[in-house]
Amino acid sequence: MPRIANKRPKFFSERVYERRVLLGFTMRHLSKKINKSPSAVYKWESGATRPTAPSLAKLSKALHVKPDYFFGPPLENGGIA
């Protein structure tokens, strides 16, 4: 029986780090804004884990980008919300 490919889009973890640094946020500051632990933010930035849908919504809002910013090729407007 053939394996079914994972259809989830690729999450570009480096974009979390890039946007956080661009905005001048520390990992601790961002984690407080989204009510998550600094270790959760670290895991997202390192690619060890992906944020859940609710966490992605909070992350996008805190970093002033659309959720699509973290997936696929760069967006025309840079993903700025």
C-alpha positions as CSV (number, residue, x, y, z in Angstrom):
1,M,0.0,0.0,0.0
2,P,1.5,3.4,-1.0
3,R,2.3,5.9,1.7
4,I,0.3,9.2,1.7
5,A,2.5,12.2,1.5
6,N,2.3,14.8,4.2
7,K,0.2,17.6,2.7
8,R,1.1,20.2,5.4
9,P,2.9,23.2,3.9
10,K,6.5,23.8,4.9
11,F,6.9,26.1,7.9
12,F,9.9,28.4,7.5
13,S,11.1,28.6,11.1
14,E,13.8,31.1,10.2
15,R,11.1,33.7,9.4
16,V,10.0,33.7,13.1
17,Y,13.6,34.6,14.1
18,E,14.1,37.1,11.4
19,R,10.8,38.9,12.1
20,R,11.4,38.9,15.9
21,V,14.8,40.4,15.5
22,L,13.6,42.9,12.9
23,L,11.0,44.2,15.4
24,G,13.6,44.3,18.2
25,F,11.9,41.6,20.4
26,T,13.8,39.3,22.6
27,M,12.6,35.7,22.7
28,R,11.3,36.4,26.2
29,H,9.4,39.5,25.1
30,L,7.7,37.6,22.2
31,S,6.8,34.7,24.4
32,K,5.1,37.0,26.9
33,K,3.1,38.7,24.1
34,I,1.7,35.4,22.9
35,N,1.4,33.7,26.3
36,K,3.9,30.9,25.5
37,S,7.2,29.9,27.1
38,P,10.5,31.1,25.7
39,S,11.3,27.5,25.0
40,A,8.3,27.2,22.7
41,V,9.5,30.2,20.7
42,Y,13.0,28.7,20.6
43,K,11.6,25.4,19.3
44,W,9.7,27.2,16.5
45,E,12.7,29.3,15.5
46,S,15.0,26.2,15.5
47,G,12.5,24.1,13.5
48,A,12.2,21.5,16.2
49,T,8.4,22.0,16.4
50,R,5.7,24.0,14.6
51,P,3.2,26.3,16.3
52,T,-0.4,25.1,16.5
53,A,-3.0,27.0,14.6
54,P,-4.0,29.1,17.6
55,S,-0.4,29.8,18.4
56,L,0.3,30.7,14.8
57,A,-2.5,33.3,14.9
58,K,-1.1,34.9,18.0
59,L,2.5,34.8,16.6
60,S,1.3,36.4,13.4
61,K,-0.5,39.2,15.2
62,A,2.5,39.8,17.6
63,L,4.9,40.0,14.6
64,H,2.6,42.1,12.5
65,V,2.5,39.6,9.6
66,K,-0.1,37.4,7.9
67,P,0.1,33.7,8.8
68,D,1.1,33.0,5.2
69,Y,4.4,34.8,5.9
70,F,5.7,31.6,7.6
71,F,4.8,29.3,4.6
72,G,6.0,29.1,1.1
73,P,7.9,31.5,-1.0
74,P,8.2,35.2,0.0
75,L,5.1,37.2,-0.5
76,E,4.9,40.3,-2.7
77,N,4.3,42.7,0.1
78,G,6.6,40.8,2.5
79,G,3.6,39.3,4.3
80,I,3.1,42.5,6.3
81,A,-0.4,42.6,7.7
